[in-house]
Amino acid sequence: MNKRSAIIGVGSFLPEKIITNHDLSQLVDTTHDWIVSRTGIHQRHVAGDHEKTSDLALAACKKALKSSGRGVDDLDFIICATTTPDQIFPSTSTRLQGLLGMSKGFAFDIQAVCGGFIYALAVANNFITTGQAQRGIVVGAETMSRLLDWNDRSTAILFGDGAGAVVLEARDGAGSLADFGILKTFLHSDGQLNDILQMTEGPGSGTCFGTMIMKGQDVFRHAVEKLGGAIEEMLSDTGLTADDIDWFVPHQANERIIDALVKRFDFPSHKVIKTVSLHANTSAASIPLALDAAVMDGRIKKGDLVLLDALGAGLTWGSALVRWG
């Protein structure tokens, strides 16, 4: 028998405060129609003054645990993907461990920006399939609004805050694509493209906080190229075609990027999960937020084959293929 990591629970959380495109038009030189035409974004949720990344993550983790029917004492690990930790140290994941009352196992953060959830999912999968853990939580949580210059139209319109989590559990499988759980993951990075999306400074360079810089056209071009390559890699390795995929859940960064991938692989629009219009780009939280939305409204069901695909600064990118249930 082969060990698989099955997703047995999912949960998410969004801050109450919403900033619409019309609200942003009062801050920067932009309009609702301009933002929608270039990104597909209509609004974004923004953390309140006293809401921390760990607060968002904690709410998502509690919902995922409730969905899974498991308790905190059943967990062996917490892996938190975040670019916006509560503190430089200790990690947000260990803070979550304490807040949840988890007294065993281990917890650590992964920083791969928008690619973080795929990276964390792949790492968690390896712990389970190698027998080092039986069960754990992967959570993507971000307060990207804290990194923004709200006077910079090129970045202020793109990002939002939120958290999403999944509970993974070891299951026996036959080693085929018919198994339930995570069937395959691929991870990539290219540090030569480090400067096209970055925070200019940080503690290691002598300043605690920098400025977000994005070369928008370069990011768009590489996103379509790299994400498309990741999809091709997954389909080629598994022998599947786009027709075999029940649901495509891409990183929710920009609707134009998603539409370019959908067109390239001829994914039917009814098989694509999109939440970018309501959430904007929530970085490592975007895929689990989209997953939770699609599970809650009944689109993703047990037995469905789900393809996840994300790219973030670094550049980092990757894909995961999951049989739901």
JOFEN-V428334 format. One record per residue. N is the residue number from 0. RES is the residue in one small letter. SS is DSSP state (helix for helix, strand for strand, loop for the rest). Layout:
BEGIN
N&RES&SS ; N&RES&SS
END
This chain:
BEGIN
0&m&loop ; 1&n&strand ; 2&k&strand ; 3&r&strand ; 4&s&strand ; 5&a&strand ; 6&i&strand ; 7&i&strand ; 8&g&strand ; 9&v&strand ; 10&g&strand ; 11&s&strand ; 12&f&strand ; 13&l&loop ; 14&p&loop ; 15&e&loop ; 16&k&loop ; 17&i&strand ; 18&i&strand ; 19&t&strand ; 20&n&helix ; 21&h&helix ; 22&d&helix ; 23&l&helix ; 24&s&loop ; 25&q&loop ; 26&l&loop ; 27&v&loop ; 28&d&loop ; 29&t&loop ; 30&t&loop ; 31&h&helix ; 32&d&helix ; 33&w&helix ; 34&i&helix ; 35&v&helix ; 36&s&helix ; 37&r&helix ; 38&t&helix ; 39&g&loop ; 40&i&loop ; 41&h&loop ; 42&q&strand ; 43&r&strand ; 44&h&strand ; 45&v&loop ; 46&a&loop ; 47&g&loop ; 48&d&loop ; 49&h&loop ; 50&e&loop ; 51&k&loop ; 52&t&helix ; 53&s&helix ; 54&d&helix ; 55&l&helix ; 56&a&helix ; 57&l&helix ; 58&a&helix ; 59&a&helix ; 60&c&helix ; 61&k&helix ; 62&k&helix ; 63&a&helix ; 64&l&helix ; 65&k&helix ; 66&s&helix ; 67&s&helix ; 68&g&loop ; 69&r&loop ; 70&g&loop ; 71&v&helix ; 72&d&helix ; 73&d&helix ; 74&l&loop ; 75&d&loop ; 76&f&strand ; 77&i&strand ; 78&i&strand ; 79&c&strand ; 80&a&strand ; 81&t&loop ; 82&t&loop ; 83&t&loop ; 84&p&loop ; 85&d&loop ; 86&q&loop ; 87&i&loop ; 88&f&loop ; 89&p&loop ; 90&s&loop ; 91&t&helix ; 92&s&helix ; 93&t&helix ; 94&r&helix ; 95&l&helix ; 96&q&helix ; 97&g&helix ; 98&l&helix ; 99&l&helix ; 100&g&loop ; 101&m&loop ; 102&s&loop ; 103&k&loop ; 104&g&loop ; 105&f&strand ; 106&a&strand ; 107&f&strand ; 108&d&strand ; 109&i&strand ; 110&q&loop ; 111&a&loop ; 112&v&helix ; 113&c&helix ; 114&g&helix ; 115&g&helix ; 116&f&helix ; 117&i&helix ; 118&y&helix ; 119&a&helix ; 120&l&helix ; 121&a&helix ; 122&v&helix ; 123&a&helix ; 124&n&helix ; 125&n&helix ; 126&f&helix ; 127&i&helix ; 128&t&helix ; 129&t&loop ; 130&g&loop ; 131&q&loop ; 132&a&loop ; 133&q&loop ; 134&r&strand ; 135&g&strand ; 136&i&strand ; 137&v&strand ; 138&v&strand ; 139&g&strand ; 140&a&strand ; 141&e&strand ; 142&t&strand ; 143&m&helix ; 144&s&helix ; 145&r&helix ; 146&l&helix ; 147&l&loop ; 148&d&loop ; 149&w&loop ; 150&n&loop ; 151&d&loop ; 152&r&helix ; 153&s&helix ; 154&t&helix ; 155&a&helix ; 156&i&loop ; 157&l&loop ; 158&f&strand ; 159&g&loop ; 160&d&strand ; 161&g&strand ; 162&a&strand ; 163&g&strand ; 164&a&strand ; 165&v&strand ; 166&v&strand ; 167&l&strand ; 168&e&strand ; 169&a&strand ; 170&r&strand ; 171&d&strand ; 172&g&strand ; 173&a&loop ; 174&g&loop ; 175&s&loop ; 176&l&loop ; 177&a&loop ; 178&d&loop ; 179&f&loop ; 180&g&strand ; 181&i&strand ; 182&l&strand ; 183&k&strand ; 184&t&strand ; 185&f&strand ; 186&l&strand ; 187&h&strand ; 188&s&strand ; 189&d&loop ; 190&g&helix ; 191&q&helix ; 192&l&helix ; 193&n&helix ; 194&d&helix ; 195&i&helix ; 196&l&strand ; 197&q&strand ; 198&m&strand ; 199&t&loop ; 200&e&loop ; 201&g&loop ; 202&p&helix ; 203&g&helix ; 204&s&helix ; 205&g&loop ; 206&t&loop ; 207&c&loop ; 208&f&loop ; 209&g&loop ; 210&t&loop ; 211&m&strand ; 212&i&strand ; 213&m&strand ; 214&k&loop ; 215&g&helix ; 216&q&helix ; 217&d&helix ; 218&v&helix ; 219&f&helix ; 220&r&helix ; 221&h&helix ; 222&a&helix ; 223&v&helix ; 224&e&helix ; 225&k&helix ; 226&l&helix ; 227&g&helix ; 228&g&helix ; 229&a&helix ; 230&i&helix ; 231&e&helix ; 232&e&helix ; 233&m&helix ; 234&l&helix ; 235&s&helix ; 236&d&helix ; 237&t&helix ; 238&g&loop ; 239&l&loop ; 240&t&loop ; 241&a&helix ; 242&d&helix ; 243&d&helix ; 244&i&loop ; 245&d&loop ; 246&w&strand ; 247&f&strand ; 248&v&strand ; 249&p&strand ; 250&h&loop ; 251&q&loop ; 252&a&loop ; 253&n&loop ; 254&e&helix ; 255&r&helix ; 256&i&helix ; 257&i&helix ; 258&d&helix ; 259&a&helix ; 260&l&helix ; 261&v&helix ; 262&k&helix ; 263&r&helix ; 264&f&helix ; 265&d&loop ; 266&f&loop ; 267&p&loop ; 268&s&helix ; 269&h&helix ; 270&k&helix ; 271&v&strand ; 272&i&loop ; 273&k&loop ; 274&t&loop ; 275&v&helix ; 276&s&helix ; 277&l&helix ; 278&h&helix ; 279&a&loop ; 280&n&strand ; 281&t&loop ; 282&s&helix ; 283&a&helix ; 284&a&helix ; 285&s&helix ; 286&i&helix ; 287&p&helix ; 288&l&helix ; 289&a&helix ; 290&l&helix ; 291&d&helix ; 292&a&helix ; 293&a&helix ; 294&v&helix ; 295&m&helix ; 296&d&loop ; 297&g&loop ; 298&r&loop ; 299&i&loop ; 300&k&loop ; 301&k&loop ; 302&g&loop ; 303&d&loop ; 304&l&strand ; 305&v&strand ; 306&l&strand ; 307&l&strand ; 308&d&strand ; 309&a&strand ; 310&l&strand ; 311&g&strand ; 312&a&loop ; 313&g&loop ; 314&l&loop ; 315&t&strand ; 316&w&strand ; 317&g&strand ; 318&s&strand ; 319&a&strand ; 320&l&strand ; 321&v&strand ; 322&r&strand ; 323&w&loop ; 324&g&loop
END
